[in-house]
Amino acid sequence: MWFLNDTTGYILCDQGAVFRTTDGSNFQPAGNTCFQTVFDLYCINDSTCFASGSSSGSSCDVSFTTNRGETWTNLTFPYAYAGWGVHALDTSAIWLVGQNQTVIRRGMGGLITSTEFISEKSSETDVRVYPNPSSGEVYLSSETAISAWKLFDISGRLILAGQGNTINLMPVNKGLYCLQIQLSDSRVLSRRLVRE
């Protein structure tokens, strides 16, 4: 159950049924998620909600609506277990808590698990991105060879991709970006990059 105020809220029931109220007591059907058993419901506002649970055949791990429950979009994360909890900032930044206290984040540049995040943080010194912020060229330096890089905007859309140690930001609009760096030892690191 999730209430946004005294009168507006949602209830998520077994078999994936969702009900919505705008008066605090009378619930109306608000569509169906993909779950047989539900575990968590989280709403950002009256129209956008996220649900997690277990489904037959691993058809989804998170289901979300952006139109007050009329339709639900199903997402599958890369691990075969039920999501015990869900939290989101929007439809591109979603966290799923799974079994064994694993946290999976779906956001800029794809998916990252809590284990990978710890590894990424511990190896931050391996790659240097400079100057940052920049209005022109950005340089990458690393003790491990850089195989490729990708630049994503804050909605997760791919803006640029390439190889080598230089990125030309001249054709890119001003703003905040996520730089994903693939190293030759198969590690993938992410860095924030600001285009002035």
C-alpha positions in Angstrom: 0.0 0.0 0.0 1.2 3.5 -0.8 -0.5 6.8 0.1 0.6 10.2 -1.3 -1.7 12.1 1.1 -4.8 11.5 3.2 -7.0 10.7 0.2 -4.9 9.5 -2.7 -3.2 6.1 -2.7 -2.7 2.7 -4.2 -3.0 -0.9 -3.0 -1.1 -3.7 -4.8 -2.8 -7.2 -4.3 -1.8 -10.7 -5.1 -2.1 -11.8 -8.7 -0.8 -8.3 -9.6 -4.1 -6.4 -9.3 -3.7 -2.7 -8.4 -6.4 -0.5 -6.9 -6.4 3.3 -6.5 -8.4 5.7 -4.3 -8.8 9.5 -4.5 -11.1 9.8 -1.5 -9.2 7.6 1.0 -11.8 4.8 1.2 -13.3 3.8 -2.2 -10.8 1.9 -4.3 -11.2 1.4 -8.0 -9.2 -1.0 -10.3 -6.0 0.6 -11.6 -4.6 -2.1 -13.9 -2.5 -5.2 -13.3 1.2 -5.8 -12.8 3.1 -8.9 -13.8 3.4 -10.3 -10.3 1.8 -13.4 -8.7 3.0 -12.3 -5.2 3.7 -8.7 -4.4 6.4 -7.4 -2.1 6.7 -3.6 -2.5 5.0 -0.6 -4.0 6.6 2.9 -4.3 5.0 6.0 -5.8 6.7 9.2 -6.9 3.5 11.1 -7.5 -0.2 10.3 -8.2 0.6 9.0 -11.7 4.0 7.3 -11.4 4.4 4.1 -9.3 6.8 1.2 -9.1 6.1 -2.3 -7.9 8.2 -5.4 -7.2 7.4 -9.0 -6.4 7.7 -12.5 -7.8 6.2 -13.7 -11.1 6.0 -17.0 -12.9 8.7 -17.6 -15.4 10.7 -14.6 -14.3 8.8 -12.4 -16.7 9.5 -9.2 -14.7 11.2 -7.9 -11.6 9.8 -4.3 -11.6 6.5 -3.1 -13.0 5.8 0.6 -13.3 3.0 3.0 -14.4 3.2 6.6 -15.5 -0.6 7.0 -16.1 -2.3 6.3 -12.8 -2.2 2.5 -13.3 -4.0 2.3 -16.7 -1.0 0.5 -18.1 2.0 -1.1 -16.5 5.5 -1.6 -18.1 7.5 -4.6 -17.0 11.3 -4.6 -16.6 13.5 -7.7 -16.1 16.7 -7.3 -14.2 19.6 -9.7 -15.1 19.2 -12.0 -12.1 16.6 -14.7 -11.5 15.2 -13.8 -8.1 12.3 -11.8 -6.8 12.7 -8.2 -6.0 12.0 -7.6 -2.3 11.9 -3.8 -2.5 11.9 -1.0 -5.1 12.8 2.7 -5.1 12.9 5.1 -8.0 13.7 8.7 -8.9 12.0 8.3 -12.3 11.7 5.6 -15.0 15.4 5.7 -15.8 16.8 5.5 -12.2 15.4 2.5 -10.4 16.8 0.5 -7.5 15.8 -3.1 -6.8 16.6 -4.9 -3.6 16.9 -8.6 -4.1 17.7 -11.7 -2.0 21.0 -11.7 0.0 20.7 -7.9 0.3 21.9 -7.4 -3.3 21.0 -4.0 -4.7 20.7 -3.5 -8.4 20.5 -0.1 -10.0 19.1 0.6 -13.4 20.1 4.0 -14.6 22.6 5.9 -16.7 24.8 3.5 -18.7 22.8 0.4 -17.9 22.7 -1.9 -14.8 25.1 -2.1 -11.9 24.9 -4.3 -8.8 26.0 -3.4 -5.3 29.0 -5.7 -5.7 30.1 -4.0 -8.9 29.5 -0.6 -7.3 32.0 -1.4 -4.5 34.5 -2.6 -7.1 34.0 0.5 -9.1 34.5 2.8 -6.1 37.7 0.9 -5.0 39.2 1.3 -8.5 38.4 5.0 -9.1 42.1 5.9 -9.2 42.7 3.5 -12.2 41.2 6.0 -14.6 41.7 9.8 -14.7 39.3 12.0 -16.7 40.6 15.6 -17.3 39.8 18.4 -17.6 36.4 18.0 -16.0 34.4 20.2 -16.6 35.4 20.8 -20.2 34.2 22.7 -23.2 36.5 21.0 -25.7 38.6 17.8 -25.5 38.6 15.5 -22.5 41.5 13.1 -21.9 41.5 9.7 -20.3 44.5 8.2 -18.6 44.7 4.8 -17.1 47.3 2.2 -15.9 45.1 -0.4 -17.6 44.4 0.1 -21.4 41.1 1.6 -22.3 39.1 -0.5 -24.8 36.2 1.8 -25.4 34.1 4.5 -23.9 30.4 5.7 -24.1 28.9 9.0 -23.1 25.2 9.0 -21.9 23.0 11.9 -21.0 21.1 12.0 -17.7 18.1 10.1 -19.2 20.4 7.2 -20.2 20.4 8.0 -23.9 23.7 7.2 -25.7 25.3 10.5 -27.0 28.8 9.5 -28.2 30.9 6.3 -28.3 34.4 5.7 -29.3 37.8 4.2 -28.6 41.1 5.8 -27.5 42.0 8.3 -24.8 40.5 11.5 -26.2 36.8 12.6 -26.3 35.7 15.7 -28.3 32.9 17.4 -26.4 32.5 20.3 -28.9 29.3 18.9 -30.6 27.7 18.0 -27.2 25.3 20.4 -25.4 26.2 21.8 -22.1 25.2 19.7 -19.1 25.9 16.7 -16.9 26.8 13.3 -18.5 27.7 9.8 -17.5 30.9 8.5 -19.1 31.2 4.7 -19.2 34.8 3.4 -19.7 35.5 -0.2 -20.7 39.0 -1.3 -19.7 41.0 -4.1 -21.4 40.7 -6.3 -18.2 36.8 -6.3 -18.8 36.1 -3.8 -16.0 33.5 -1.1 -16.8 33.9 2.1 -14.8 31.5 5.1 -14.7 32.5 8.8 -14.2 30.5 12.0 -14.2 31.5 14.4 -16.9 30.4 18.0 -17.2 30.3 19.9 -20.5 30.7 23.6 -19.9 
